[in-house]
Amino acid sequence: MTVTLNRRRFIAISAAALGLSVGAGIRGASAGTGTLHRWNGTALGARASILLHHPDAGRAQGLLDECVREIARLEAMFSIYRADSALSYLNRDGRLDGAPLDLIHLLGESRRFSRLSAGAFDISVQPLFALHARYRGAGEKPSAAEIDAARALVDYRQIEISTGRIAFARPGMALTLNGIAQGYITDRVAELLRARAMGEVLVNLGEVRGLGRHPSGRPWHVGLENPPGHDGTLRRIELNEDSPAVATSAAHGHWFGAPRGRFGAPRGRHHLLDPASGASAMRHASVSVCARDAMTADALSTALAILPLDRAADCLQAVAPATAYFTAWDGVRSVRHGQAV
């Protein structure tokens, strides 16, 4: 079975990793002494799935239902696509009193990754995204003056966070959590299942995190897809105790209008925007990060998609153990590591 995610997520879970036949759509599949139960749905606009191994179908269904409720609870805070989310109220009003604790915590973590990446990761990039999204026709693009005006609203240091309150220091600012929220929700669901004594779990909510091992006894494996236009087999990586999570940021996840020319030529505008320039980052076609939790993998894959390759090691070392897999626009692959001391 191969799962292809929409938007910027391009992680495939191979059939060999799951022990299921290609195209399997049933909720439960036999695996050893128990059953591998599966939920399929969406989370923050991306296709999502949860796999858990349990001998009791009723208990497994109850756990999956609990996970779905947790996803819905967090999505009501973090979604930029819902007008009634806490994030949308914050973006509309420029402040949010009585802000939920999960949102305050996630904004604090976002600030940490912004500092770690010297601003390459910045959740206040939403004004730039909204600007580029207005120009989708052939040959259309924002003017330099428009980009400069939007860039003036991008600065994570201008997000004021206090007990129960979030506010913007500059009118017109707006946030997007699309580079970190999927990972955060993935971790929350994984930890919920861990607290319920579940030890054989694979959570894929746009980012992937495994608990324990595949029911067959081998580790969970994840296949990373090549960008469109590049041949070659999937890079297969193993999720282990030190790095049980993986996330991918890829330019081909979302284009503002159709990309020009072959994909291998870095032309056109895509959603991975460099806060410093206001333009689409063109250094890498895709970046995948394996880390100790999905939130870290999510945020760091976003940052490393923007930063030059020689900056990767320092960022990875700060969250070690972690590994980043880069694919260049010509298909050349490279790997960088952060080693635990």
N, C-alpha and C positions, 0 to 999 in steps of 0.2 A: 504494500500500500504506500502510495506517495501522496503527501499532502502539500499542496501549493497554496501559499497564503497571499491574500491581496494586499494592497497598499505597499508599505515598504518591507514587509516581512517575506523572506524567501528562504524559509527553512523547510526541508522535506524530511519526514520521518520514514525511513525505508521499511519495506515489508519484512526484511530479515530482522530488523531491530525489534519490531513489535510481535513477531511470531504469528501474524495474521496473513491471510491470502490477499492478493491484490483485489481491490474493489470490495473488500468485506464491509458490509454496512450494518451488520447485526449488533445489538447492544452487548451481547456476551459471547465470548469465544473461549473454548476450553483451553486451559493452560495449567498443566500439572495437576495438583490436587484441588485447585480452585478454578475460578472463572475470571477472565480478563474482561471487565465491564467498561463500556465506553459511552461517553457523552459527547455529542457534537452540537455546536451552536456558534454564537458570535460573542466577541468581547471588544468593546471600543471600535466597532466597525470591521474587525478582522475575524476570519474564520478561526474557530477555537475547538479544542477537544481535551478531554480528560480521560485517561486510562487508569484503572485501578484493579488490583487483583484481590478477590475476596471470594470465599466459598459460599457466602449467603447472598443470593440475588436481592432479597428484600433489603438487607442491610446496605448493600452496595448502592442500591437505588436511593436510599435515604441519604447516604453520604454525598452522592452526586447532586441530589436536590439541594443539600446544604451548601455545596460549592456554588451552584447556580445562584442561590440567594446572596451569597457573598459577592459574587461578580456583579450582580445587579446593584447591590448597595454601594460598591466602590465606583461603578460606572456612573451612578447618579451624582457623584462628586466630581469625577475627573473628565467626563466626556465633553469635548468641544462641539460635538454634533447635536447635543440635546440642549434646547433652550432653557430647560428647567434644571440644569445641573448647577452645582455650586460654582464650578469654574465659569460657566456662562454668565451667572449673576455677577461674579467678580469682574469679568471682562466688560460687562455692560455698565456697571456702576463705578468701577475703579476702586472699589473697596468691598469687603465682605465681613460684616460683624457676625459673631457667633459661628465662625468658620469651623468646620468639622476637624477633629484631631488628625484624621488620616490625611486631609489636604494640607494642614499645617506641617505635618511630618514630611510629606512628600516634597513640599516646597523647600524645606530645610535640607533635605537630601539633594535636591536639584542644585541648590546653592553650593553644596560641597563639591559636586561634580563640575560646576562652572569654575570654581576656584582651581580645582585639580587640572582642568584643561585650559586654563587661562582664557576662559570665555568662549571657547569653541562650542561647548555645550551651553545653551542659554534658552530657557523656556520662554523668555520674553521675545522670542523671534517671530511671534505670530503676526505683528503688523507687516513684516516683510513677506511672510507667506500669503497673507491676504492680498497684498499688492500684486505679487506675481500671479496669483490665481485670477486676477481680473484681466490678464492678458493671455488669452488662450488661442487666438487666431494665428494663422500662418504669418510669420514675420513680425508679429506684435511682441512688444516687450516694454517694460517700464522705462521711463526716462531717467537719466542720472539724477535729476533733481528730485524725482519721486522716490528713488532708492535712498537718497541722502535723508529725505524727510522721514522715511520709515525707519532707517537705521538710527535716527536720533531717539526713537522710542524703544530701542533694544538695549537693555542694560539690566542684568539680573540684580545688580546692587541697588537698583531703584525699587525693588519689591520690599515693602516694609512688612515684617512678620512679628506679631506680638501675641500675647495670650488671647486666643479666641478672635483675633482680628488680622486680616490681610488687607493691605492697601498699596496703591501705586503712587509713587512720588511724582510721576509725570502724567498729565492727562493724555489719553489716547493710547496708553500702553495696553497690551493684551498678552495673555499667556496661552501656550499650547503644551500639554503634557504628553503628546504623542511619542516623544522620545524616551519616556521613562515610565509612564503609567502602566503599559502592558506588562512590563517587567515587575512592577510593584504588585499588581494584582496576581500575577503568576505566583509570586512568592507567598502572598497571603493565602492563596488556595492551597499551595503545597504545605504550608505550615499548619493550616487547618486540618489537612489530612494526616499530617504527622502527629498532631495532637490527638487524633482519633486512633492512633496506633497503626496507621497504614504504612507499610514499609515497601511496597512495590507499586509505584505510582509514576506516571508520566503526564505532566501538565503542559499543554501547548495553548497558550492564550495570545498568540502573536510572538511570544518568546517561549522558550522551552526550559523546563526544569524537571529533573528526575529525582525520585526518592528511591533509595535502595537499588535493586537490580531488576532486570527483566525476570519474570517468573521462571524462565528456563535456567536461571542461575548466572547468565552472562550479563555484562553491563548493558545499559541502554546505549544505543548508538543513534546518531543524528547525521543525516546526509545534507550537505550544504550545496545548493544548486549553483551552477555556473550562471553568470549573467546571460541574457538572451544574445544570440549571435556568436557565442563561444562554445565550441565543442568540448567534449571530455566528460568523464564520469564524475559523479558527485564525489566531493571530498567527504569521507566518512570520519567522524570524530567520536570519541568515546566519552560519555559522561561518567565522571568518577566522584569520589567523596570530596575531593578538593575543589573540583570544578564541575558541579552538577547542572549548570545552567548555560544556555547559549542564546545569543541574539544576533541578528543580522541587520545592517543598514545597507541598502542598495539604491543606487541612483535610479534604477529602472522601476522602483516601487511606485513612483508617481511623477509623471511629466506634466508640465504646464503647456498643454498643446502637444502635438506630435513631435518627437525628437527628429532632428534633421540629419539626413545621411544615415550611414550604417551606425549601429549602436557602438561599435568599437571606436568610432571617432567621437570624442567628448564635446559634442555640440548640442545646443538646445538648453532648456532650463528644466531643472528637476527640483524636488522638494527638500533636498539636503542643502540648506542655505547657510552660507558662511556669515555669521553675524558681523565680522569685521569688514567685509566687502559688500554685503547685501546681495551677492550673486550666488549661483549654485556652485557648490564645491566640486571641482573636477579632478581632484588628485587620485581618487580610487573609484573603481566601478562598484565594488562592494567590500564591506568589512564585516567579519563575524568575530564575536568575542565569546570565549568560554570563561566563566568566572564562578565565584562561590555562591552567587545568588543572581536571579534573573534581572533584578533592578540594576545591579552593577553592570551586567552584560549589556543591557538595553542602553543605558546612558553612555557607557564607554564606546559602544559600537557607533553611536551617533557622533560623539566627539571625534573619534579616530577617523571617521569618514571625511572629516573636514581638515584635520591636522596633517602636516607632512609626515612621511614615514619615520623620519628620524626623531620625532617627538613621541612615538608610540611607546617606546620602552619605558620612559619615565612615568607615563600615565599608568601603564600596566604594573609597574613595580609598586606604585602607591596602593594598589588594590590586590597585590599578589596573594596567592597564585592566580594568574590569569594568562590567557593566550589569545592573540589576535591573528586572524587569517585574512590576508589582503588579496584581492584580485584586481589587477591593473586593467586599464581599458583595453590593452592588447591581449588580455587573458593570462599574463604572467602572474604567478602566485608567489607570495612571500609570507613568512610567519615571524611574529615577534612574541617574546615571552616576558612575563614578570614573575620572578622566582621568589618564593617565600624564604625569608631569612631565618 
